[in-house]
């Protein structure tokens, strides 16, 4: 996956060049030569916020500069930076800067600056990240499905699991399956193995995972910390340095071990280069 960091930097430069236009994450991801699904995941890990948050913060930072340095009207600046109404712009601006757009026009107004990102790799002490490459046949899972936004998934998916435990406590779920929906949102399944001779309960769905090659990363320790730590290292260390494989299908899987244990896995689909 050589050139991965260069690709992310290309995407950042594309965002900067098109900040005053309508940006589609699929077009942004194309600059990094990966799908929007994978791009949004690695961007969040590398940068600490979502693509949407980054674009909003850059626009609000530049909007403040324009308001403080020119005689531009708030409504004109709001429209220029992608807001459909002065009210929505004022709410977003006030949350970000702590003052209203009109107050930003006053001399001495304190504003927040959000500079463009530049991706760099820093070398640290060598640490082993355990993984294995395996071939898996096609298999089908059954479970509860819901569509999530990349912007809110970190907070909403745990609520989905809590809902599952309250409504279906006897359903033995062992997978968290993320699958691309449309490049902007993704489908998440709380799933178990599908047993063909058993009925699919009302409200449940099935999904077939294609046969293919997977990079499997063991996660040992308490959840969610252990899983999050391996996920971060997978995207920040393994993906950029891997020479033999490139990212595969637009999905990935969390495999959960027995509830009384501390072993889980992350499955990332890959293809030989």
Secondary structure, 3 states (H helix, E strand, C coil): CCCHHHHHHHHHHHHHHCCCCCCCHHHHHHCCCCCHHHHHHHHHHHHCCCHHHHHHHHHHHHHHHHHHHCCCCHHHHHHHCCCCCHHHHHHHHHHHHCCCHHHHCCCCCCCCCCCCCCCCCCCCCCCCCCCEEEEECCEEEEEEEEEEECCCHHHHHHHHHHHHHHHCCCCCCCEEEEEECCCCEEEEEEEEECCCCCCCCCCCEEEEECCEEEEEEEEECCCCHHHHHHHHHHHHHHHHHCCCEEEEEEEEEEEECCCCCCEEEEEEEEEEC
